Amino acid sequence: MPPTRRRLPSKSPTRIAEPPPVPADLRLAGAEILAPDGFATGDIAFRDGRLCDRVHSGDRVIDATGLMILPGIVDLHGDGFERHLAPRRGVVTDFRRALRWVEAEIAACGITTSWLAQFWSWEGGMRAPAFAARVAEAVAAYEARLDLRLQLRLETHMVADGPEVEAFVNRHGIDYLVFNDHLPHTYLAEGRKPPRLAGSAAKAGTSPERYLAEMNRLHDLGDEVPAFVAALATRLRSRGLRLGSHDDTDAATRQSWSRMGLQIAEFPVTRTAAEAATAAGDPVVMGAPNIVRGGSHNRGGIAAEPLIADGLVTAIASDYHYPSTADAAFALADRGTLSLPKAWALVSSSPAATMGLADRGRIAPGLRADVVVLDTTSRRILATFAAGRPVHLTGRLAEALIG
């Protein structure tokens, strides 16, 4: 006979108590706080999502001795989110679920306001207009705790897409648009095949022959581009959009874009382009990874740090790597290029001012409670608060708040 199976007594499932909510009225005491004029030891309080300088009897007080509190990072351009949407080529995940991981990574890096840089391009695949629509719809439906926004990166030669782009901007509340030109004009003008043609076509889901034909068609529209960009820029500026150009190659190019109202110069590739932007009073944005690694990842690309040392950079953006943003500010301070308050301003108050956001980027009463809390010694980010709510929380501060 088979052995008798013994039935185990039924047991009710274990109930795991959820941690108590972090109170809305919170005070962190004894921290090193970055004010506009430098660091000072003191307290910082949140009330109704804003920074407050008054002490209230109902405040939850946390000892923040040994911690450093800085304004939340305002990231003007980041495309690191793409690896969450498509971890492998052609493997696109559920966007709304992927945005949870996007937000988690961004928050863990101390970023509280983030523009996700999404292409509208002939390049296809994840850069196609249809993909941009999917991303925009997912962001609109996602209940973000950070301030997540979209930056639209429009290819200059897509002159037929003007009305569709305007409709997209209106429908999704886009407030920042940058013009790109990724066409390999030198190769096309000489009748040569561009490098990596087969791989680019595969990403776009088409044949190399069709891909090359489309590039040639758009290249031939070059004479129409200035009028197209100028007219579209005029209409978009009337709606309050911030506009920029990308990868300016020289002073003449930057000056031309500036006259059209594309006042933000993203990642200029030469010093002369950065100098022309600065001379015109146009903000210059450079990438954080460039600073961390000590130069551009592109062969022959310009290093950002010398431009910063010479006052030619207005803001630092994450570019393709969110963790580099905070690291870049500390690197500038450690190397003696800037003081930490001035370096941190390049990732907080200055980008906020560039976008006309007067309610963030600094630590002052009445502003949004967007702050990042770090261990002073290790510089590990322990918490990121957005409008007074903890979006990232770990280590000693997490234990104090939910213990």
SEKOL-171031 format. One record per residue (C-alpha): residue in one letter; y, x, z; residue number from 1. Coordinates in Angstrom, 3 decimals. Layout:
<node residu="a" y="Y" x="X" z="Z" num="NUM"/>
...
This chain:
<node residu="m" y="0.000" x="0.000" z="0.000" num="1"/>
<node residu="p" y="3.463" x="1.206" z="-0.707" num="2"/>
<node residu="p" y="5.430" x="2.214" z="2.363" num="3"/>
<node residu="t" y="7.513" x="-0.487" z="3.919" num="4"/>
<node residu="r" y="11.182" x="-0.078" z="3.117" num="5"/>
<node residu="r" y="13.333" x="-0.380" z="6.130" num="6"/>
<node residu="r" y="16.483" x="-2.398" z="5.622" num="7"/>
<node residu="l" y="19.479" x="-0.758" z="7.212" num="8"/>
<node residu="p" y="21.668" x="-2.994" z="9.271" num="9"/>
<node residu="s" y="24.679" x="-4.258" z="7.433" num="10"/>
<node residu="k" y="27.897" x="-2.538" z="8.273" num="11"/>
<node residu="s" y="31.386" x="-3.745" z="7.601" num="12"/>
<node residu="p" y="33.435" x="-1.402" z="5.408" num="13"/>
<node residu="t" y="35.627" x="1.040" z="7.216" num="14"/>
<node residu="r" y="39.260" x="-0.012" z="7.148" num="15"/>
<node residu="i" y="41.551" x="2.901" z="6.469" num="16"/>
<node residu="a" y="44.923" x="2.365" z="8.025" num="17"/>
<node residu="e" y="47.757" x="3.012" z="5.615" num="18"/>
<node residu="p" y="50.429" x="5.395" z="6.869" num="19"/>
<node residu="p" y="53.512" x="3.703" z="8.227" num="20"/>
<node residu="p" y="56.318" x="3.395" z="5.701" num="21"/>
<node residu="v" y="59.021" x="6.006" z="5.822" num="22"/>
<node residu="p" y="62.095" x="4.332" z="7.255" num="23"/>
<node residu="a" y="65.031" x="3.726" z="4.976" num="24"/>
<node residu="d" y="67.409" x="5.052" z="7.652" num="25"/>
<node residu="l" y="66.359" x="8.650" z="8.118" num="26"/>
<node residu="r" y="68.041" x="11.764" z="9.474" num="27"/>
<node residu="l" y="66.878" x="15.320" z="8.870" num="28"/>
<node residu="a" y="68.348" x="17.520" z="11.582" num="29"/>
<node residu="g" y="69.034" x="21.245" z="11.779" num="30"/>
<node residu="a" y="68.438" x="22.114" z="8.124" num="31"/>
<node residu="e" y="70.313" x="24.543" z="5.909" num="32"/>
<node residu="i" y="72.202" x="22.152" z="3.644" num="33"/>
<node residu="l" y="73.782" x="23.147" z="0.347" num="34"/>
<node residu="a" y="77.303" x="21.780" z="0.161" num="35"/>
<node residu="p" y="79.706" x="22.456" z="-2.739" num="36"/>
<node residu="d" y="81.129" x="25.480" z="-0.888" num="37"/>
<node residu="g" y="77.819" x="26.963" z="0.258" num="38"/>
<node residu="f" y="75.147" x="26.528" z="2.916" num="39"/>
<node residu="a" y="75.756" x="25.157" z="6.386" num="40"/>
<node residu="t" y="73.400" x="24.198" z="9.216" num="41"/>
<node residu="g" y="73.541" x="20.506" z="9.998" num="42"/>
<node residu="d" y="72.080" x="17.040" z="9.614" num="43"/>
<node residu="i" y="71.645" x="14.880" z="6.552" num="44"/>
<node residu="a" y="71.150" x="11.125" z="6.749" num="45"/>
<node residu="f" y="70.050" x="8.423" z="4.314" num="46"/>
<node residu="r" y="71.211" x="4.846" z="4.510" num="47"/>
<node residu="d" y="70.575" x="2.204" z="1.855" num="48"/>
<node residu="g" y="69.680" x="4.893" z="-0.668" num="49"/>
<node residu="r" y="72.907" x="6.809" z="-0.127" num="50"/>
<node residu="l" y="73.879" x="9.902" z="1.789" num="51"/>
<node residu="c" y="75.621" x="9.145" z="5.048" num="52"/>
<node residu="d" y="77.555" x="11.344" z="7.482" num="53"/>
<node residu="r" y="77.394" x="8.965" z="10.414" num="54"/>
<node residu="v" y="74.767" x="9.014" z="13.138" num="55"/>
<node residu="h" y="73.167" x="5.637" z="13.829" num="56"/>
<node residu="s" y="71.116" x="4.784" z="16.885" num="57"/>
<node residu="g" y="68.320" x="3.379" z="14.723" num="58"/>
<node residu="d" y="67.865" x="6.521" z="12.638" num="59"/>
<node residu="r" y="64.449" x="8.139" z="12.520" num="60"/>
<node residu="v" y="65.265" x="11.775" z="13.321" num="61"/>
<node residu="i" y="63.097" x="14.589" z="11.960" num="62"/>
<node residu="d" y="63.500" x="18.202" z="13.041" num="63"/>
<node residu="a" y="64.239" x="20.084" z="9.822" num="64"/>
<node residu="t" y="64.853" x="23.503" z="11.346" num="65"/>
<node residu="g" y="63.729" x="26.198" z="8.926" num="66"/>
<node residu="l" y="64.095" x="23.922" z="5.938" num="67"/>
<node residu="m" y="66.583" x="24.038" z="3.098" num="68"/>
<node residu="i" y="68.026" x="20.873" z="1.571" num="69"/>
<node residu="l" y="69.435" x="20.987" z="-1.954" num="70"/>
<node residu="p" y="70.694" x="18.340" z="-4.378" num="71"/>
<node residu="g" y="67.975" x="16.829" z="-6.545" num="72"/>
<node residu="i" y="67.567" x="18.460" z="-9.943" num="73"/>
<node residu="v" y="69.083" x="16.662" z="-12.941" num="74"/>
<node residu="d" y="66.973" x="17.640" z="-15.955" num="75"/>
<node residu="l" y="68.680" x="17.001" z="-19.292" num="76"/>
<node residu="h" y="65.756" x="17.894" z="-21.552" num="77"/>
<node residu="g" y="62.058" x="18.073" z="-20.762" num="78"/>
<node residu="d" y="59.080" x="17.582" z="-23.055" num="79"/>
<node residu="g" y="56.411" x="18.730" z="-20.608" num="80"/>
<node residu="f" y="55.423" x="15.071" z="-20.257" num="81"/>
<node residu="e" y="53.613" x="15.239" z="-23.597" num="82"/>
<node residu="r" y="50.557" x="16.967" z="-22.123" num="83"/>
<node residu="h" y="50.005" x="13.956" z="-19.872" num="84"/>
<node residu="l" y="50.256" x="11.478" z="-22.737" num="85"/>
<node residu="a" y="47.874" x="13.476" z="-24.928" num="86"/>
<node residu="p" y="45.873" x="16.110" z="-23.021" num="87"/>
<node residu="r" y="44.185" x="17.130" z="-26.288" num="88"/>
<node residu="r" y="45.213" x="16.712" z="-29.913" num="89"/>
<node residu="g" y="44.510" x="13.132" z="-30.918" num="90"/>
<node residu="v" y="43.405" x="12.138" z="-27.414" num="91"/>
<node residu="v" y="46.169" x="9.773" z="-26.371" num="92"/>
<node residu="t" y="45.829" x="8.233" z="-22.931" num="93"/>
<node residu="d" y="47.105" x="4.962" z="-21.563" num="94"/>
<node residu="f" y="50.837" x="5.607" z="-21.413" num="95"/>
<node residu="r" y="51.621" x="3.566" z="-18.319" num="96"/>
<node residu="r" y="48.884" x="5.303" z="-16.353" num="97"/>
<node residu="a" y="49.926" x="8.703" z="-17.710" num="98"/>
<node residu="l" y="53.492" x="8.112" z="-16.538" num="99"/>
<node residu="r" y="52.250" x="8.148" z="-12.950" num="100"/>
<node residu="w" y="51.195" x="11.756" z="-13.421" num="101"/>
<node residu="v" y="54.370" x="12.564" z="-15.306" num="102"/>
<node residu="e" y="56.441" x="11.267" z="-12.408" num="103"/>
<node residu="a" y="54.255" x="13.032" z="-9.839" num="104"/>
<node residu="e" y="54.692" x="16.391" z="-11.574" num="105"/>
<node residu="i" y="58.415" x="15.931" z="-12.057" num="106"/>
<node residu="a" y="58.906" x="14.921" z="-8.419" num="107"/>
<node residu="a" y="56.828" x="17.840" z="-7.137" num="108"/>
<node residu="c" y="59.223" x="20.117" z="-9.023" num="109"/>
<node residu="g" y="62.289" x="18.717" z="-7.234" num="110"/>
<node residu="i" y="63.591" x="16.752" z="-10.211" num="111"/>
<node residu="t" y="65.153" x="13.391" z="-9.359" num="112"/>
<node residu="t" y="66.780" x="12.483" z="-12.699" num="113"/>
<node residu="s" y="64.850" x="13.326" z="-15.844" num="114"/>
<node residu="w" y="65.380" x="12.811" z="-19.562" num="115"/>
<node residu="l" y="62.039" x="12.761" z="-21.364" num="116"/>
<node residu="a" y="62.785" x="14.415" z="-24.707" num="117"/>
<node residu="q" y="61.030" x="12.298" z="-27.341" num="118"/>
<node residu="f" y="61.134" x="13.049" z="-31.064" num="119"/>
<node residu="w" y="61.973" x="10.689" z="-33.916" num="120"/>
<node residu="s" y="60.736" x="12.881" z="-36.721" num="121"/>
<node residu="w" y="59.070" x="13.195" z="-40.115" num="122"/>
<node residu="e" y="56.586" x="15.538" z="-38.408" num="123"/>
<node residu="g" y="54.358" x="12.602" z="-37.476" num="124"/>
<node residu="g" y="51.786" x="12.338" z="-34.712" num="125"/>
<node residu="m" y="53.444" x="12.445" z="-31.287" num="126"/>
<node residu="r" y="56.780" x="12.997" z="-33.025" num="127"/>
<node residu="a" y="56.630" x="9.921" z="-35.237" num="128"/>
<node residu="p" y="58.978" x="6.930" z="-34.792" num="129"/>
<node residu="a" y="56.002" x="4.690" z="-33.969" num="130"/>
<node residu="f" y="55.011" x="7.035" z="-31.155" num="131"/>
<node residu="a" y="58.591" x="7.022" z="-29.842" num="132"/>
<node residu="a" y="58.446" x="3.229" z="-29.696" num="133"/>
<node residu="r" y="55.237" x="3.345" z="-27.643" num="134"/>
<node residu="v" y="56.742" x="5.852" z="-25.212" num="135"/>
<node residu="a" y="59.945" x="3.834" z="-24.835" num="136"/>
<node residu="e" y="58.024" x="0.623" z="-24.159" num="137"/>
<node residu="a" y="55.858" x="2.362" z="-21.577" num="138"/>
<node residu="v" y="58.870" x="3.838" z="-19.779" num="139"/>
<node residu="a" y="60.587" x="0.431" z="-19.755" num="140"/>
<node residu="a" y="57.504" x="-1.229" z="-18.245" num="141"/>
<node residu="y" y="56.840" x="1.519" z="-15.707" num="142"/>
<node residu="e" y="58.255" x="0.963" z="-12.215" num="143"/>
<node residu="a" y="59.623" x="4.438" z="-11.708" num="144"/>
<node residu="r" y="60.757" x="5.758" z="-8.347" num="145"/>
<node residu="l" y="62.641" x="8.612" z="-9.963" num="146"/>
<node residu="d" y="65.401" x="8.004" z="-12.496" num="147"/>
<node residu="l" y="63.383" x="8.434" z="-15.715" num="148"/>
<node residu="r" y="65.266" x="8.152" z="-18.997" num="149"/>
<node residu="l" y="64.635" x="8.934" z="-22.656" num="150"/>
<node residu="q" y="66.431" x="11.475" z="-24.768" num="151"/>
<node residu="l" y="65.910" x="10.781" z="-28.458" num="152"/>
<node residu="r" y="65.537" x="13.847" z="-30.692" num="153"/>
<node residu="l" y="66.414" x="12.708" z="-34.202" num="154"/>
<node residu="e" y="65.649" x="14.819" z="-37.257" num="155"/>
<node residu="t" y="68.845" x="15.233" z="-39.278" num="156"/>
<node residu="h" y="67.260" x="14.631" z="-42.695" num="157"/>
<node residu="m" y="65.857" x="11.185" z="-41.885" num="158"/>
<node residu="v" y="68.906" x="9.623" z="-43.493" num="159"/>
<node residu="a" y="67.163" x="6.330" z="-44.295" num="160"/>
<node residu="d" y="66.341" x="5.685" z="-40.638" num="161"/>
<node residu="g" y="69.907" x="5.161" z="-39.408" num="162"/>
<node residu="p" y="69.736" x="1.359" z="-38.888" num="163"/>
<node residu="e" y="66.309" x="1.593" z="-37.269" num="164"/>
<node residu="v" y="67.493" x="4.340" z="-34.928" num="165"/>
<node residu="e" y="70.530" x="2.302" z="-33.891" num="166"/>
<node residu="a" y="68.337" x="-0.700" z="-33.181" num="167"/>
<node residu="f" y="65.987" x="1.504" z="-31.137" num="168"/>
<node residu="v" y="68.894" x="2.926" z="-29.132" num="169"/>
<node residu="n" y="70.222" x="-0.540" z="-28.351" num="170"/>
<node residu="r" y="66.830" x="-2.004" z="-27.528" num="171"/>
<node residu="h" y="65.814" x="0.735" z="-25.119" num="172"/>
<node residu="g" y="69.140" x="1.704" z="-23.576" num="173"/>
<node residu="i" y="69.083" x="5.288" z="-24.845" num="174"/>
<node residu="d" y="72.077" x="7.207" z="-23.503" num="175"/>
<node residu="y" y="71.413" x="10.691" z="-24.916" num="176"/>
<node residu="l" y="70.587" x="11.609" z="-28.512" num="177"/>
<node residu="v" y="70.190" x="15.086" z="-29.946" num="178"/>
<node residu="f" y="69.995" x="15.990" z="-33.640" num="179"/>
<node residu="n" y="67.258" x="18.459" z="-34.673" num="180"/>
<node residu="d" y="66.375" x="20.065" z="-37.976" num="181"/>
<node residu="h" y="62.818" x="21.391" z="-38.049" num="182"/>
<node residu="l" y="62.448" x="21.591" z="-41.802" num="183"/>
<node residu="p" y="61.465" x="25.116" z="-42.977" num="184"/>
<node residu="h" y="64.314" x="25.235" z="-45.489" num="185"/>
<node residu="t" y="63.912" x="28.869" z="-46.498" num="186"/>
<node residu="y" y="60.290" x="28.387" z="-47.540" num="187"/>
<node residu="l" y="60.999" x="25.102" z="-49.290" num="188"/>
<node residu="a" y="63.990" x="26.478" z="-51.191" num="189"/>
<node residu="e" y="61.833" x="29.357" z="-52.427" num="190"/>
<node residu="g" y="58.941" x="27.092" z="-53.382" num="191"/>
<node residu="r" y="56.610" x="28.678" z="-50.821" num="192"/>
<node residu="k" y="54.196" x="26.963" z="-48.448" num="193"/>
<node residu="p" y="55.455" x="27.050" z="-44.845" num="194"/>
<node residu="p" y="53.322" x="28.741" z="-42.189" num="195"/>
<node residu="r" y="50.736" x="26.641" z="-40.313" num="196"/>
<node residu="l" y="50.938" x="23.891" z="-42.926" num="197"/>
<node residu="a" y="47.319" x="22.768" z="-42.509" num="198"/>
<node residu="g" y="47.573" x="22.566" z="-38.714" num="199"/>
<node residu="s" y="50.862" x="20.654" z="-38.812" num="200"/>
<node residu="a" y="49.425" x="18.199" z="-41.332" num="201"/>
<node residu="a" y="46.363" x="17.673" z="-39.140" num="202"/>
<node residu="k" y="48.585" x="16.838" z="-36.157" num="203"/>
<node residu="a" y="50.403" x="14.303" z="-38.329" num="204"/>
<node residu="g" y="47.132" x="12.800" z="-39.551" num="205"/>
<node residu="t" y="47.717" x="13.532" z="-43.211" num="206"/>
<node residu="s" y="46.766" x="16.051" z="-45.893" num="207"/>
<node residu="p" y="48.613" x="19.346" z="-46.375" num="208"/>
<node residu="e" y="49.612" x="18.230" z="-49.880" num="209"/>
<node residu="r" y="51.235" x="15.011" z="-48.688" num="210"/>
<node residu="y" y="52.858" x="16.771" z="-45.773" num="211"/>
<node residu="l" y="54.409" x="19.392" z="-48.026" num="212"/>
<node residu="a" y="55.588" x="16.721" z="-50.464" num="213"/>
<node residu="e" y="57.365" x="14.869" z="-47.660" num="214"/>
<node residu="m" y="59.057" x="18.052" z="-46.466" num="215"/>
<node residu="n" y="60.277" x="18.768" z="-49.989" num="216"/>
<node residu="r" y="61.585" x="15.214" z="-50.381" num="217"/>
<node residu="l" y="63.592" x="15.480" z="-47.161" num="218"/>
<node residu="h" y="64.792" x="18.991" z="-47.988" num="219"/>
<node residu="d" y="66.283" x="17.647" z="-51.231" num="220"/>
<node residu="l" y="68.426" x="15.198" z="-49.202" num="221"/>
<node residu="g" y="70.407" x="18.056" z="-47.653" num="222"/>
<node residu="d" y="73.697" x="17.107" z="-49.296" num="223"/>
<node residu="e" y="73.546" x="13.656" z="-47.663" num="224"/>
<node residu="v" y="72.963" x="14.949" z="-44.124" num="225"/>
<node residu="p" y="76.552" x="15.732" z="-43.002" num="226"/>
<node residu="a" y="77.840" x="12.272" z="-43.924" num="227"/>
<node residu="f" y="74.791" x="10.600" z="-42.376" num="228"/>
<node residu="v" y="75.119" x="12.495" z="-39.081" num="229"/>
<node residu="a" y="78.905" x="12.011" z="-38.880" num="230"/>
<node residu="a" y="78.728" x="8.246" z="-39.478" num="231"/>
<node residu="l" y="75.828" x="7.687" z="-37.114" num="232"/>
<node residu="a" y="77.457" x="9.848" z="-34.446" num="233"/>
<node residu="t" y="80.660" x="7.816" z="-34.649" num="234"/>
<node residu="r" y="78.771" x="4.560" z="-34.118" num="235"/>
<node residu="l" y="76.667" x="5.934" z="-31.282" num="236"/>
<node residu="r" y="79.648" x="7.428" z="-29.467" num="237"/>
<node residu="s" y="81.313" x="4.023" z="-29.549" num="238"/>
<node residu="r" y="78.352" x="2.785" z="-27.486" num="239"/>
<node residu="g" y="78.881" x="5.523" z="-24.908" num="240"/>
<node residu="l" y="76.015" x="7.822" z="-25.894" num="241"/>
<node residu="r" y="76.104" x="11.538" z="-25.169" num="242"/>
<node residu="l" y="75.275" x="13.446" z="-28.360" num="243"/>
<node residu="g" y="74.112" x="16.984" z="-28.962" num="244"/>
<node residu="s" y="72.688" x="19.463" z="-31.438" num="245"/>
<node residu="h" y="69.612" x="21.637" z="-31.032" num="246"/>
<node residu="d" y="68.951" x="25.303" z="-31.839" num="247"/>
<node residu="d" y="72.358" x="26.086" z="-33.354" num="248"/>
<node residu="t" y="72.016" x="29.282" z="-35.358" num="249"/>
<node residu="d" y="75.627" x="30.439" z="-35.608" num="250"/>
<node residu="a" y="79.229" x="29.653" z="-34.732" num="251"/>
<node residu="a" y="79.952" x="27.782" z="-37.958" num="252"/>
<node residu="t" y="77.024" x="25.417" z="-37.416" num="253"/>
<node residu="r" y="78.066" x="24.708" z="-33.829" num="254"/>
<node residu="q" y="81.672" x="24.111" z="-34.848" num="255"/>
<node residu="s" y="80.568" x="21.722" z="-37.566" num="256"/>
<node residu="w" y="78.470" x="19.685" z="-35.150" num="257"/>
<node residu="s" y="81.261" x="19.695" z="-32.587" num="258"/>
<node residu="r" y="83.704" x="18.209" z="-35.098" num="259"/>
<node residu="m" y="81.220" x="15.392" z="-35.663" num="260"/>
<node residu="g" y="81.132" x="14.635" z="-31.927" num="261"/>
<node residu="l" y="77.837" x="16.372" z="-31.113" num="262"/>
<node residu="q" y="79.389" x="18.011" z="-28.106" num="263"/>
<node residu="i" y="76.308" x="19.239" z="-26.208" num="264"/>
<node residu="a" y="74.769" x="22.447" z="-27.564" num="265"/>
<node residu="e" y="71.079" x="22.552" z="-26.624" num="266"/>
<node residu="f" y="69.356" x="25.936" z="-26.697" num="267"/>
<node residu="p" y="71.628" x="27.793" z="-29.142" num="268"/>
<node residu="v" y="69.657" x="30.654" z="-30.642" num="269"/>
<node residu="t" y="72.546" x="33.131" z="-30.966" num="270"/>
<node residu="r" y="75.327" x="34.311" z="-28.697" num="271"/>
<node residu="t" y="77.942" x="33.421" z="-31.313" num="272"/>
<node residu="a" y="76.806" x="29.787" z="-31.278" num="273"/>
<node residu="a" y="77.057" x="29.671" z="-27.468" num="274"/>
<node residu="e" y="80.476" x="31.309" z="-27.586" num="275"/>
<node residu="a" y="81.701" x="28.789" z="-30.158" num="276"/>
<node residu="a" y="80.526" x="25.905" z="-27.985" num="277"/>
<node residu="t" y="82.213" x="27.331" z="-24.901" num="278"/>
<node residu="a" y="85.441" x="27.952" z="-26.806" num="279"/>
<node residu="a" y="85.455" x="24.286" z="-27.849" num="280"/>
<node residu="g" y="84.772" x="23.120" z="-24.295" num="281"/>
<node residu="d" y="81.300" x="21.867" z="-25.248" num="282"/>
<node residu="p" y="78.481" x="22.102" z="-22.684" num="283"/>
<node residu="v" y="75.694" x="24.601" z="-23.391" num="284"/>
<node residu="v" y="72.155" x="23.881" z="-22.174" num="285"/>
<node residu="m" y="69.534" x="26.631" z="-21.951" num="286"/>
<node residu="g" y="65.866" x="26.508" z="-21.004" num="287"/>
<node residu="a" y="64.513" x="27.390" z="-17.567" num="288"/>
<node residu="p" y="61.344" x="29.123" z="-18.860" num="289"/>
<node residu="n" y="63.558" x="31.531" z="-20.805" num="290"/>
<node residu="i" y="65.206" x="32.591" z="-17.538" num="291"/>
<node residu="v" y="62.007" x="32.844" z="-15.515" num="292"/>
<node residu="r" y="60.205" x="35.021" z="-18.057" num="293"/>
<node residu="g" y="63.325" x="37.074" z="-18.865" num="294"/>
<node residu="g" y="63.724" x="36.009" z="-22.476" num="295"/>
<node residu="s" y="62.845" x="33.495" z="-25.159" num="296"/>
<node residu="h" y="59.204" x="32.849" z="-26.034" num="297"/>
<node residu="n" y="60.271" x="32.857" z="-29.700" num="298"/>
<node residu="r" y="60.340" x="36.270" z="-31.355" num="299"/>
<node residu="g" y="63.930" x="37.307" z="-31.822" num="300"/>
<node residu="g" y="65.234" x="34.461" z="-29.638" num="301"/>
<node residu="i" y="68.198" x="35.093" z="-27.390" num="302"/>
<node residu="a" y="67.779" x="35.603" z="-23.637" num="303"/>
<node residu="a" y="69.543" x="32.984" z="-21.530" num="304"/>
<node residu="e" y="70.385" x="35.097" z="-18.485" num="305"/>
<node residu="p" y="73.025" x="37.328" z="-20.115" num="306"/>
<node residu="l" y="74.734" x="34.190" z="-21.412" num="307"/>
<node residu="i" y="74.719" x="32.770" z="-17.888" num="308"/>
<node residu="a" y="76.155" x="35.983" z="-16.473" num="309"/>
<node residu="d" y="79.015" x="35.722" z="-18.973" num="310"/>
<node residu="g" y="79.789" x="32.086" z="-18.161" num="311"/>
<node residu="l" y="78.460" x="30.708" z="-21.439" num="312"/>
<node residu="v" y="75.912" x="28.254" z="-19.989" num="313"/>
<node residu="t" y="76.711" x="24.878" z="-18.456" num="314"/>
<node residu="a" y="73.255" x="23.623" z="-17.486" num="315"/>
<node residu="i" y="69.623" x="24.672" z="-17.244" num="316"/>
<node residu="a" y="66.888" x="22.263" z="-18.403" num="317"/>
<node residu="s" y="63.137" x="22.341" z="-17.887" num="318"/>
<node residu="d" y="62.482" x="22.507" z="-21.652" num="319"/>
<node residu="y" y="58.678" x="22.595" z="-21.891" num="320"/>
<node residu="h" y="57.828" x="23.500" z="-18.249" num="321"/>
<node residu="y" y="59.051" x="21.394" z="-15.323" num="322"/>
<node residu="p" y="58.219" x="23.903" z="-12.531" num="323"/>
<node residu="s" y="60.469" x="26.538" z="-14.090" num="324"/>
<node residu="t" y="63.640" x="24.584" z="-13.346" num="325"/>
<node residu="a" y="63.861" x="25.364" z="-9.629" num="326"/>
<node residu="d" y="62.294" x="28.786" z="-10.197" num="327"/>
<node residu="a" y="65.037" x="29.649" z="-12.681" num="328"/>
<node residu="a" y="67.791" x="28.975" z="-10.153" num="329"/>
<node residu="f" y="66.095" x="31.154" z="-7.548" num="330"/>
<node residu="a" y="65.453" x="33.884" z="-10.122" num="331"/>
<node residu="l" y="69.156" x="34.025" z="-10.976" num="332"/>
<node residu="a" y="70.007" x="34.352" z="-7.290" num="333"/>
<node residu="d" y="67.305" x="36.941" z="-6.564" num="334"/>
<node residu="r" y="68.400" x="39.112" z="-9.490" num="335"/>
<node residu="g" y="72.031" x="38.958" z="-8.397" num="336"/>
<node residu="t" y="73.196" x="37.180" z="-11.536" num="337"/>
<node residu="l" y="74.675" x="34.274" z="-9.547" num="338"/>
<node residu="s" y="74.827" x="33.174" z="-5.942" num="339"/>
<node residu="l" y="72.254" x="30.507" z="-5.104" num="340"/>
<node residu="p" y="74.911" x="27.753" z="-4.800" num="341"/>
<node residu="k" y="76.217" x="28.572" z="-8.285" num="342"/>
<node residu="a" y="72.721" x="28.928" z="-9.716" num="343"/>
<node residu="w" y="71.609" x="25.619" z="-8.228" num="344"/>
<node residu="a" y="74.720" x="23.924" z="-9.619" num="345"/>
<node residu="l" y="73.349" x="24.692" z="-13.103" num="346"/>
<node residu="v" y="70.372" x="22.403" z="-12.404" num="347"/>
<node residu="s" y="72.164" x="19.725" z="-10.362" num="348"/>
<node residu="s" y="75.913" x="19.084" z="-10.281" num="349"/>
<node residu="s" y="76.718" x="20.565" z="-13.678" num="350"/>
<node residu="p" y="74.119" x="18.621" z="-15.709" num="351"/>
<node residu="a" y="75.087" x="15.471" z="-13.801" num="352"/>
<node residu="a" y="78.719" x="16.011" z="-14.762" num="353"/>
<node residu="t" y="77.693" x="16.720" z="-18.363" num="354"/>
<node residu="m" y="76.159" x="13.248" z="-18.524" num="355"/>
<node residu="g" y="79.019" x="11.582" z="-16.671" num="356"/>
<node residu="l" y="76.931" x="10.823" z="-13.566" num="357"/>
<node residu="a" y="79.361" x="11.154" z="-10.697" num="358"/>
<node residu="d" y="76.975" x="9.660" z="-8.137" num="359"/>
<node residu="r" y="74.480" x="12.544" z="-7.971" num="360"/>
<node residu="g" y="74.003" x="16.279" z="-8.274" num="361"/>
<node residu="r" y="75.812" x="17.061" z="-5.017" num="362"/>
<node residu="i" y="75.284" x="16.449" z="-1.311" num="363"/>
<node residu="a" y="78.189" x="14.375" z="-0.074" num="364"/>
<node residu="p" y="78.591" x="11.042" z="1.772" num="365"/>
<node residu="g" y="78.313" x="8.007" z="-0.471" num="366"/>
<node residu="l" y="76.366" x="9.691" z="-3.259" num="367"/>
<node residu="r" y="72.782" x="8.818" z="-4.156" num="368"/>
<node residu="a" y="70.332" x="10.281" z="-1.666" num="369"/>
<node residu="d" y="68.676" x="12.459" z="-4.314" num="370"/>
<node residu="v" y="67.631" x="15.622" z="-2.521" num="371"/>
<node residu="v" y="64.894" x="18.224" z="-2.507" num="372"/>
<node residu="v" y="63.636" x="19.803" z="0.724" num="373"/>
<node residu="l" y="62.143" x="23.289" z="0.669" num="374"/>
<node residu="d" y="60.687" x="25.696" z="3.187" num="375"/>
<node residu="t" y="63.383" x="28.341" z="3.566" num="376"/>
<node residu="t" y="60.938" x="31.245" z="3.672" num="377"/>
<node residu="s" y="58.343" x="30.311" z="1.050" num="378"/>
<node residu="r" y="60.649" x="28.101" z="-1.048" num="379"/>
<node residu="r" y="57.806" x="25.645" z="-1.390" num="380"/>
<node residu="i" y="59.070" x="22.162" z="-2.217" num="381"/>
<node residu="l" y="58.019" x="19.933" z="0.680" num="382"/>
<node residu="a" y="59.784" x="16.732" z="-0.298" num="383"/>
<node residu="t" y="61.746" x="15.108" z="-3.064" num="384"/>
<node residu="f" y="63.781" x="12.034" z="-2.179" num="385"/>
<node residu="a" y="65.185" x="9.763" z="-4.896" num="386"/>
<node residu="a" y="67.733" x="7.211" z="-3.706" num="387"/>
<node residu="g" y="66.503" x="7.932" z="-0.189" num="388"/>
<node residu="r" y="62.835" x="7.233" z="-0.943" num="389"/>
<node residu="p" y="60.215" x="9.973" z="-0.732" num="390"/>
<node residu="v" y="58.616" x="10.468" z="-4.148" num="391"/>
<node residu="h" y="56.967" x="13.768" z="-3.292" num="392"/>
<node residu="l" y="55.935" x="14.639" z="0.249" num="393"/>
<node residu="t" y="53.695" x="17.386" z="1.586" num="394"/>
<node residu="g" y="53.171" x="19.915" z="4.363" num="395"/>
<node residu="r" y="55.088" x="19.954" z="7.595" num="396"/>
<node residu="l" y="57.552" x="17.286" z="6.526" num="397"/>
<node residu="a" y="54.795" x="14.868" z="5.496" num="398"/>
<node residu="e" y="53.100" x="15.328" z="8.867" num="399"/>
<node residu="a" y="56.349" x="14.639" z="10.694" num="400"/>
<node residu="l" y="57.183" x="11.538" z="8.674" num="401"/>
<node residu="i" y="53.822" x="9.770" z="8.626" num="402"/>
<node residu="g" y="52.074" x="11.312" z="11.623" num="403"/>
